[in-house]
Amino acid sequence: MRITNYLGFSFLSSASLILGIVLLIACQLGWANTLQTIPLRLTSESITKIDLQDWLYINNNQDISQLTKLLEQPESTWKKFEQDQSQNIGVTNYWVTFSIYNPEDNLSRIIAIDNPLLDSIVIYHFVNGELISSQKMGDTLPFAQRPLQSNIFLYPVEFQPGETHKFYVKIDSLGSISLPIVLWSSNDLTQLTETKNLYIGLQIGLLIAISLFSFFIAFASSSYSYSYYSGYVLGLTLLTASIYGVSFRYLWPQWPMMQQYIFTIIIPLTLGFSLMFTEKALQLKYHNLTMLRICRIMAVIAFSMVIIMPFIHYSTALHILVFTVLTMSTILVAFSLIQAFTGQRNAPLYAIGRIALLSGCIVTGLLYVDILTLDISPQVPTMIGLTFEVVTMAALLALRYSDERKAKFNIQQQALAQAQRIREVREEALHAEAENSEKLEQMVQERTLELEITLRELNEVNQKLTEQNTIDSLTGVKNRSAFDRRLVAEGRISRRQQTPMALLMIDIDKFKNINDEFGHLTGDFSIQTIARILTEMLKRPTDLVSRFGGEEFAIILPSTDGEGALQVAEQIRLAICEQNITHNGQPIPLTVSIGVSADVIDSDEHPMLLLEQADKALYQAKRSGRNKVCYYALTADQV
């Protein structure tokens, strides 16, 4: 179409047409080879803060490591810079360029790259096509080698009238290559730096203050909660200082190697302390053992990553850490919400802090992938959420400390009140004694005798009542009522001390046949004989034998696991089986079936569940042929 228009417009001959086509192609080729990136036009009226990303161009060929080879590339290899092109993690030979034209004024400006975590930056500075300087910066070099001593990377430029300044920037970094490049006047940059440093200083100072406060409280009170929290906040402090470049500037300016490992070490270490603190803050040991186990497993994983991550490629390690932190943070938020809904007092405040941190991380992620656009640095939402979370957790610890103080104060007040009542009663007694000493002397012997008689009678009555209430009249062992009370008490001890408790359910085999064949008196004798053998077999004073009902007996074995309970049950079975029992000269074939269950009690309902399991195991033993011992298992429920 362009050739046809050209013919119609010039009315040339066929020879002129050929010449015109040749000239047109030559012009097109010449234009392609001389295409230049659009420069920023700078004047004295220009604003003193210019975001250079609108004038940035990126070279897609990342195999070029030398400037000379880069300059040999055609202009077609340069593409307009897009925001999402700077959100990669781990690149080499990443080239960007931009141009600045100054027509008429003498200007001093500073180019700022506000990403203190870039490993290597090389800036090649051309003026009117001539290379005048090259400057290498990055956190792989000692801090003193920066042209301007700042947490971020600064490059000063003097603009003379009529000069075109072109910059080629080569970046190599294992982490994020976010490129917030801004052209500043020195005055405005100084003001911004002072404001930003004030914000950073306040944030880091707050974290350090909270960490030291928690450490001293932990040291004074020997509290694990404050110890873990102090380690967690201290890790966050170091992490925050490293993100802002403060650690490199003030802690290890001559050790650039620290920058390559600090994040892969401090992130999992901080996460581990966070998990240990969560266990204490939510009191999972007393409220949910499953959550406690999950929390401890995640803590072991986090502390193991402290050792493993430095040996993994940095980019891969960052991806793993991001996934791990987000996953574990989500799990902790779920734990706190579950505990909050179940009424755990500290859980709501903990959940608020965790949700704030997680929300900040999500907003930062949306900023990095360019889904959300805000006029702030991407790491700011995470830092705000982090600070809010730390303050919230400090409030949680303060609340818990206040509750503990109130509880101790109430106990002290009750003790003082009781002591006061005792003193008052004692004074009243002394006063009454002084007034009635003579009467008391006369009546003391009579009253003492009456009291001794009354106490003796009461003691005899109490003993009879106790025997009637707790002793089975036929066998002399404890009855069902005593067993039920003892089961609840031993269950609470097992739950508090986290020790196992075992139950044995014992039933005399074919007892109805014994009654039918030998008579009920022989049946009673058989029950008495079994009770005597059971009592003799149990050695510990804490073990309890009781008649559960009819021909059934139940035994409680505190501090006994399943293996130990099975051994006791088998010894009982053999002792009864091998016993030659006769009544009125007639041998009585006695055997028993025994069901066993054992577990660590974790709730008020668990003892009855354990009893039910032992009963199921008993019936499994009877169905399996009698004269057997069976331990409760899932298959017992399915038979």
Secondary structure, 3 states (H helix, E strand, C coil): CHHHHHHHHHCCCHHHHHHHHHHHHHHHHHHHHCCCCCCEECCCCCCCEEEHHHHCEEECCCCCCCHHHHHCCCHHHEEECCHHHHCCEEEEEEEEEEEEEECCCCEEEEEEECCCCCCEEEEEEEECCEEEEEEEECCCCCHHHCCCCCCCEEEEEEECCCEEEEEEEEEEEEEECCCCEEEECHHHHHHHHHHHHHHHHHHHHHHHHHHHHHHHHHHHHCCHHHHHHHHHHHHHHHHHHHHCCHHHHHCCCCCCHHHHHHHHHHHHHHHHHHHHHHHHHCCHHHHCHHHHHHHHHHHHHHHHHHHHHHHCCHHHHHHHHHHHHHHHHHHHHHHHHHHHHCCCCCHHHHHHHHHHHHHHHHHHHHHHCCCCCCCCCCHHHHHHHHHHHHHHHHHHHHHHHHHHHHHHHHHHHHHHHHHHHHHHHHHHHHHHHHHCHHHHHHHHHHHHHHHHHHHHHHHHHHHHHHHHHHECCCCCCECHHHHHHHHHHHHHHHHHHCCEEEEEEEEECCHHHHHHHHCHHHHHHHHHHHHHHHHHHCCCCCCEEEEEECCEEEEEEECCCHHHHHHHHHHHHHHHHHCCCEECCEECCCCEEEEEEEEECCCCCHHHHHHHHHHHHHHHHHHCCCCCEEECCHHHHHC
